[in-house]
Amino acid sequence: MKLSLSSNAWSPSLEAARWKISHGLFNMVVAVLASMALVAIGLITWNLSYQRRFAEAEMERTVHAFSVALDRQLLVTIATLESLAIGMADDPNSERAYRVAQEVKARHPQWSHVTLREAGGDLLFSTALPFGTPAPSPNPVDPLVAKTLATGQPQVSDLMYGPIAQAYVAAVLVPVPGKDGPSHVLIAVVTATKWEKLLQEEGVAAGWVAGIIDAAGVVVARTRAAERFVGKPAPRWVLDAIRQAPEGRAEGPALEGEPLSLVYSRSAVSGWTVAFAAPAAVFEEPLWRSLWLSIVVSGLMMVVAALFVLGYARRLSLSVTGLARVAEAMERPGADLPSVPASASAELALVYGSLHTASRHLRKTVEEHTTAMRELQHRVKNDLQAIMSLIALERFQTGCAGSCGILSELEGRIEVLRLVHSRLYDASQVGTVELGGYLQELCGHAIALYRRGRVEGITFEAKVDEVRVDHGTAVSLGLIANEFITNSAKHAFPGRAGTITLELWMGETSRAWLRLADDGVGMAANRTRSSGTKLIEMLADQVGAEPEWSVDAGTSLLLSFAVETPAEVKQAAVQG
């Protein structure tokens, strides 16, 4: 059967192959792009994580700088007060000390006033009041006055509302040395604006927040919305963090409510904590923005790549399945090869051309091989026919009955070979024999040979299917059939007529069944291992069959043997 060039129908197997090619290419490209997308997203995530760690490290350095600046301001204030206290110790005149304190205060505009107090807390003077004017009582700094005198060390108060300054202030206290130890405390009351100015001078990016929190957890200064939150407690999560460690990180909502990422450091001089915070969005938004951008770009790349791959896969699958059709056509000798698909690439077009050229050479070679094989079979058949003629001539001339019998058996066996070669010569498929017709013709000739000279007739009945086998199997089975018919003709019908039956059919598992039978007297027990049965068993073994004998009603021989598929038979014939 020839393959039509104009046919556009695809066999189910080629459709499946075409789908597998397209699907395989698509999966491969998607896997590669997906891997690249995952790597890109991973790199972006790692880069942003690295940037975040870098930013947090910068925040730590900044907060340490704020803390150092705060300590420096406090130490400057303490040093100024200590210098003033030493001068007061040398000149105990309070009025002159008052004037010197006014001069010092004038050089520090963020100071509200300078106060000198005795050990009992009594006010000697305050630069905010005329000399000798009594101060409001009680004063919130009184507990620190006692602590300063007891320890002899400078002290820094928490944020408080000053009754004299009428604003939020912090007090810096230093003891005034005396002969018997400190008995007075010099106090500089510093307004909260000093610390706000300190934070602003350091420079804080828009949206970021810097602040100072005293030891009691109250906001001392803040770069954002100071008028709303100075003097109020810091958020609970900030207080929990700064109480656990002198420095570290924490995250939580700001006083305004927005999420913050905070870095803090505690001052060694005052016990205050400097905090520096960035909105969480500063770290999160770039990450999510980059991730979404990567996902969108990767998705678009996958869509574009998928469309490209599907188009290319369709073109490739058409070419490959076209090559499969060429291969299928090459399996059928004489079949026309399909033309090159219009979508085939240059490389596949070259493959098509090579296949067409190879097909032409193969077809020519097969034709030459077939012609040679047919000629060979014809010559062998003629030679065997000549040998049979010589044997027949010798049989007619001899006068010995035993010799005639031997020559008749030899003639029958040579007929087996002649018929095989005759069938091979006439076969449509070179190298194969249609077994049913061959055995039917062989048995008919053999019975006709032995029926001559008998008064009683021998009837032959055959029921055969079409079964194709190779040359060797046909010869072995032909010799078996000839041997069975020879024995039946000689011994099965003594003085009476009989029937010999031939049956050949295909089984369900690539096996064929051959049955030879007669309705004669049956095989004698002493002939079960005769030379004839041994020859049949030897020939049966050559085709992989086990002979099954039955001698109940006449004699019956059953053989089962494997039958090759048409493709295997054809391949064996070509190789032969």
Summary of the structure (lengths in Angstrom):
residues: 576
radius of gyration: 58.8
end to end distance: 24.1
largest distance: 178.1
contacts: 1786
relative contact order: 0.07
helix: 55%
strand: 19%
